[in-house]
């Protein structure tokens, strides 16, 4: 399981490698370059699933096991 993901800001294109929480979904992320507050796209559980190059740990685990994702319900 990968615990880091490179987030790409859809507004300015800034990229940053970020550690993903394993016990909750991260619902907000502020771009260090332009200051935009990123939120998940419709249907995604967190900013990593929307803007990262690696999905969040709950999604990775579900993909590996073939189960339906049981994403965390407590956003950070």
VMD Tcl script that builds the backbone (N, CA, C; Angstrom):
set m [mol new atoms 228]
animate dup $m
set s [atomselect $m all]
$s set {name element resname resid chain x y z} {
  {N N UNK 1 A 0.849 -1.175 0.000}
  {CA C UNK 1 A 0.000 0.000 0.000}
  {C C UNK 1 A 0.895 1.239 0.000}
  {N N UNK 2 A 0.547 2.184 -0.855}
  {CA C UNK 2 A 1.289 3.436 -0.912}
  {C C UNK 2 A 0.634 4.454 0.013}
  {N N UNK 3 A 1.444 5.173 0.767}
  {CA C UNK 3 A 0.913 6.139 1.730}
  {C C UNK 3 A 1.218 7.579 1.353}
  {N N UNK 4 A 1.855 7.793 0.201}
  {CA C UNK 4 A 2.106 9.139 -0.309}
  {C C UNK 4 A 1.477 9.257 -1.684}
  {N N UNK 5 A 0.995 10.449 -1.979}
  {CA C UNK 5 A 0.383 10.717 -3.272}
  {C C UNK 5 A 0.800 12.119 -3.707}
  {N N UNK 6 A 0.998 12.310 -4.995}
  {CA C UNK 6 A 1.315 13.632 -5.515}
  {C C UNK 6 A 0.010 14.307 -5.921}
  {N N UNK 7 A -0.328 15.369 -5.194}
  {CA C UNK 7 A -1.528 16.138 -5.502}
  {C C UNK 7 A -1.189 17.209 -6.531}
  {N N UNK 8 A -2.058 17.379 -7.515}
  {CA C UNK 8 A -1.895 18.414 -8.529}
  {C C UNK 8 A -3.072 19.368 -8.441}
  {N N UNK 9 A -2.782 20.631 -8.187}
  {CA C UNK 9 A -3.835 21.640 -8.084}
  {C C UNK 9 A -4.458 21.866 -9.463}
  {N N UNK 10 A -5.779 21.762 -9.559}
  {CA C UNK 10 A -6.433 21.967 -10.855}
  {C C UNK 10 A -6.468 23.435 -11.276}
  {N N UNK 11 A -6.162 24.339 -10.360}
  {CA C UNK 11 A -6.220 25.769 -10.664}
  {C C UNK 11 A -4.894 26.303 -11.198}
  {N N UNK 12 A -3.779 25.882 -10.586}
  {CA C UNK 12 A -2.484 26.440 -10.985}
  {C C UNK 12 A -1.488 25.387 -11.458}
  {N N UNK 13 A -1.802 24.097 -11.262}
  {CA C UNK 13 A -0.915 23.028 -11.702}
  {C C UNK 13 A 0.196 22.688 -10.728}
  {N N UNK 14 A 0.247 23.362 -9.567}
  {CA C UNK 14 A 1.275 23.069 -8.565}
  {C C UNK 14 A 1.148 21.625 -8.100}
  {N N UNK 15 A 2.290 20.961 -7.960}
  {CA C UNK 15 A 2.311 19.565 -7.519}
  {C C UNK 15 A 3.063 19.463 -6.199}
  {N N UNK 16 A 2.533 18.642 -5.284}
  {CA C UNK 16 A 3.216 18.405 -4.016}
  {C C UNK 16 A 2.953 16.977 -3.558}
  {N N UNK 17 A 3.999 16.360 -3.019}
  {CA C UNK 17 A 3.879 15.004 -2.481}
  {C C UNK 17 A 3.376 15.125 -1.050}
  {N N UNK 18 A 2.281 14.439 -0.765}
  {CA C UNK 18 A 1.640 14.522 0.549}
  {C C UNK 18 A 1.420 13.132 1.128}
  {N N UNK 19 A 1.547 13.038 2.449}
  {CA C UNK 19 A 1.246 11.795 3.159}
  {C C UNK 19 A -0.266 11.689 3.327}
  {N N UNK 20 A -0.794 10.508 3.042}
  {CA C UNK 20 A -2.238 10.297 3.169}
  {C C UNK 20 A -2.567 9.718 4.537}
  {N N UNK 21 A -3.626 10.213 5.180}
  {CA C UNK 21 A -4.039 9.615 6.446}
  {C C UNK 21 A -4.594 8.210 6.189}
  {N N UNK 22 A -4.367 7.319 7.123}
  {CA C UNK 22 A -4.873 5.960 6.972}
  {C C UNK 22 A -6.160 5.730 7.749}
  {N N UNK 23 A -6.532 6.679 8.610}
  {CA C UNK 23 A -7.692 6.471 9.473}
  {C C UNK 23 A -8.862 7.411 9.178}
  {N N UNK 24 A -8.744 8.232 8.131}
  {CA C UNK 24 A -9.820 9.158 7.783}
  {C C UNK 24 A -9.600 9.668 6.368}
  {N N UNK 25 A -10.663 10.158 5.760}
  {CA C UNK 25 A -10.550 10.762 4.433}
  {C C UNK 25 A -10.236 12.246 4.589}
  {N N UNK 26 A -9.359 12.755 3.747}
  {CA C UNK 26 A -9.014 14.169 3.799}
  {C C UNK 26 A -9.896 14.909 2.806}
  {N N UNK 27 A -10.804 15.689 3.340}
  {CA C UNK 27 A -11.805 16.346 2.521}
  {C C UNK 27 A -11.335 17.688 1.968}
  {N N UNK 28 A -10.407 18.353 2.662}
  {CA C UNK 28 A -9.901 19.653 2.232}
  {C C UNK 28 A -8.388 19.623 2.104}
  {N N UNK 29 A -7.864 20.421 1.167}
  {CA C UNK 29 A -6.422 20.605 1.035}
  {C C UNK 29 A -6.191 21.977 0.434}
  {N N UNK 30 A -5.320 22.764 1.068}
  {CA C UNK 30 A -5.007 24.094 0.558}
  {C C UNK 30 A -3.735 24.040 -0.272}
  {N N UNK 31 A -3.815 24.498 -1.505}
  {CA C UNK 31 A -2.660 24.527 -2.405}
  {C C UNK 31 A -1.620 25.492 -1.837}
  {N N UNK 32 A -0.383 25.028 -1.727}
  {CA C UNK 32 A 0.692 25.859 -1.189}
  {C C UNK 32 A 1.095 26.969 -2.142}
  {N N UNK 33 A 0.752 26.851 -3.422}
  {CA C UNK 33 A 1.162 27.850 -4.411}
  {C C UNK 33 A 0.116 28.957 -4.575}
  {N N UNK 34 A -1.120 28.574 -4.909}
  {CA C UNK 34 A -2.138 29.599 -5.200}
  {C C UNK 34 A -3.140 29.804 -4.060}
  {N N UNK 35 A -3.112 28.924 -3.048}
  {CA C UNK 35 A -4.006 29.075 -1.904}
  {C C UNK 35 A -5.412 28.553 -2.109}
  {N N UNK 36 A -5.689 27.955 -3.265}
  {CA C UNK 36 A -7.024 27.400 -3.514}
  {C C UNK 36 A -7.323 26.279 -2.529}
  {N N UNK 37 A -8.549 26.233 -2.061}
  {CA C UNK 37 A -8.976 25.168 -1.171}
  {C C UNK 37 A -9.591 24.064 -2.022}
  {N N UNK 38 A -8.910 22.939 -2.098}
  {CA C UNK 38 A -9.386 21.818 -2.902}
  {C C UNK 38 A -10.366 20.982 -2.101}
  {N N UNK 39 A -11.419 20.546 -2.776}
  {CA C UNK 39 A -12.417 19.636 -2.215}
  {C C UNK 39 A -12.568 18.480 -3.191}
  {N N UNK 40 A -13.007 17.316 -2.729}
  {CA C UNK 40 A -13.183 16.184 -3.654}
  {C C UNK 40 A -14.191 16.495 -4.754}
  {N N UNK 41 A -13.961 15.917 -5.913}
  {CA C UNK 41 A -14.927 16.007 -7.006}
  {C C UNK 41 A -16.140 15.160 -6.636}
  {N N UNK 42 A -17.266 15.432 -7.248}
  {CA C UNK 42 A -18.493 14.674 -6.990}
  {C C UNK 42 A -18.227 13.181 -7.195}
  {N N UNK 43 A -18.602 12.381 -6.214}
  {CA C UNK 43 A -18.431 10.938 -6.300}
  {C C UNK 43 A -17.133 10.420 -5.714}
  {N N UNK 44 A -16.188 11.312 -5.411}
  {CA C UNK 44 A -14.924 10.905 -4.786}
  {C C UNK 44 A -15.004 11.128 -3.286}
  {N N UNK 45 A -14.257 10.308 -2.537}
  {CA C UNK 45 A -14.327 10.400 -1.079}
  {C C UNK 45 A -13.353 11.413 -0.493}
  {N N UNK 46 A -12.293 11.764 -1.242}
  {CA C UNK 46 A -11.292 12.656 -0.666}
  {C C UNK 46 A -10.488 13.355 -1.766}
  {N N UNK 47 A -9.659 14.314 -1.359}
  {CA C UNK 47 A -8.852 15.061 -2.331}
  {C C UNK 47 A -7.819 14.184 -3.026}
  {N N UNK 48 A -7.361 13.116 -2.365}
  {CA C UNK 48 A -6.376 12.229 -2.987}
  {C C UNK 48 A -6.993 11.442 -4.139}
  {N N UNK 49 A -8.234 11.050 -3.986}
  {CA C UNK 49 A -8.919 10.324 -5.070}
  {C C UNK 49 A -9.235 11.253 -6.239}
  {N N UNK 50 A -9.406 12.543 -5.971}
  {CA C UNK 50 A -9.728 13.500 -7.027}
  {C C UNK 50 A -8.496 14.090 -7.712}
  {N N UNK 51 A -7.459 14.407 -6.938}
  {CA C UNK 51 A -6.335 15.171 -7.487}
  {C C UNK 51 A -4.979 14.495 -7.317}
  {N N UNK 52 A -4.961 13.305 -6.724}
  {CA C UNK 52 A -3.697 12.621 -6.494}
  {C C UNK 52 A -3.378 11.587 -7.557}
  {N N UNK 53 A -2.113 11.192 -7.603}
  {CA C UNK 53 A -1.712 10.145 -8.547}
  {C C UNK 53 A -1.863 8.754 -7.945}
  {N N UNK 54 A -2.203 8.702 -6.648}
  {CA C UNK 54 A -2.453 7.438 -5.944}
  {C C UNK 54 A -3.737 7.632 -5.139}
  {N N UNK 55 A -4.706 6.719 -5.233}
  {CA C UNK 55 A -5.932 6.872 -4.437}
  {C C UNK 55 A -5.656 6.656 -2.950}
  {N N UNK 56 A -6.580 7.066 -2.118}
  {CA C UNK 56 A -6.421 6.956 -0.663}
  {C C UNK 56 A -6.327 5.496 -0.215}
  {N N UNK 57 A -5.756 5.257 0.986}
  {CA C UNK 57 A -5.585 3.887 1.476}
  {C C UNK 57 A -6.856 3.036 1.500}
  {N N UNK 58 A -8.030 3.555 1.922}
  {CA C UNK 58 A -9.225 2.696 1.889}
  {C C UNK 58 A -9.580 2.225 0.474}
  {N N UNK 59 A -9.395 3.078 -0.522}
  {CA C UNK 59 A -9.684 2.703 -1.909}
  {C C UNK 59 A -8.644 1.692 -2.395}
  {N N UNK 60 A -7.375 1.911 -2.066}
  {CA C UNK 60 A -6.330 0.954 -2.446}
  {C C UNK 60 A -6.628 -0.426 -1.868}
  {N N UNK 61 A -7.020 -0.445 -0.585}
  {CA C UNK 61 A -7.318 -1.712 0.084}
  {C C UNK 61 A -8.495 -2.413 -0.586}
  {N N UNK 62 A -9.523 -1.662 -0.921}
  {CA C UNK 62 A -10.699 -2.245 -1.585}
  {C C UNK 62 A -10.329 -2.793 -2.954}
  {N N UNK 63 A -9.484 -2.069 -3.697}
  {CA C UNK 63 A -9.063 -2.531 -5.016}
  {C C UNK 63 A -8.271 -3.831 -4.912}
  {N N UNK 64 A -7.397 -3.917 -3.908}
  {CA C UNK 64 A -6.575 -5.115 -3.723}
  {C C UNK 64 A -7.405 -6.323 -3.318}
  {N N UNK 65 A -8.448 -6.101 -2.522}
  {CA C UNK 65 A -9.245 -7.210 -2.007}
  {C C UNK 65 A -10.451 -7.536 -2.884}
  {N N UNK 66 A -10.787 -6.631 -3.803}
  {CA C UNK 66 A -11.951 -6.844 -4.651}
  {C C UNK 66 A -13.263 -6.503 -3.972}
  {N N UNK 67 A -13.191 -5.879 -2.802}
  {CA C UNK 67 A -14.409 -5.487 -2.067}
  {C C UNK 67 A -14.860 -4.088 -2.443}
  {N N UNK 68 A -16.056 -3.765 -2.036}
  {CA C UNK 68 A -16.565 -2.413 -2.196}
  {C C UNK 68 A -15.826 -1.516 -1.204}
  {N N UNK 69 A -15.388 -0.342 -1.639}
  {CA C UNK 69 A -14.653 0.538 -0.739}
  {C C UNK 69 A -15.481 0.911 0.481}
  {N N UNK 70 A -14.875 0.842 1.637}
  {CA C UNK 70 A -15.497 1.270 2.886}
  {C C UNK 70 A -14.743 2.488 3.369}
  {N N UNK 71 A -14.900 3.577 2.631}
  {CA C UNK 71 A -14.161 4.785 2.952}
  {C C UNK 71 A -14.552 5.308 4.326}
  {N N UNK 72 A -13.616 5.975 4.906}
  {CA C UNK 72 A -13.824 6.550 6.229}
  {C C UNK 72 A -14.932 7.584 6.171}
  {N N UNK 73 A -15.673 7.691 7.236}
  {CA C UNK 73 A -16.780 8.642 7.262}
  {C C UNK 73 A -16.408 9.934 7.969}
  {N N UNK 74 A -15.243 9.983 8.604}
  {CA C UNK 74 A -14.833 11.181 9.323}
  {C C UNK 74 A -13.829 11.969 8.501}
  {N N UNK 75 A -14.291 13.018 7.772}
  {CA C UNK 75 A -13.351 13.801 6.969}
  {C C UNK 75 A -12.405 14.605 7.822}
  {N N UNK 76 A -11.183 14.802 7.332}
  {CA C UNK 76 A -10.201 15.640 8.023}
  {C C UNK 76 A -10.267 17.048 7.487}
}
mol reanalyze $m
mol bondsrecalc $m
mol representation Tube
mol addrep $m
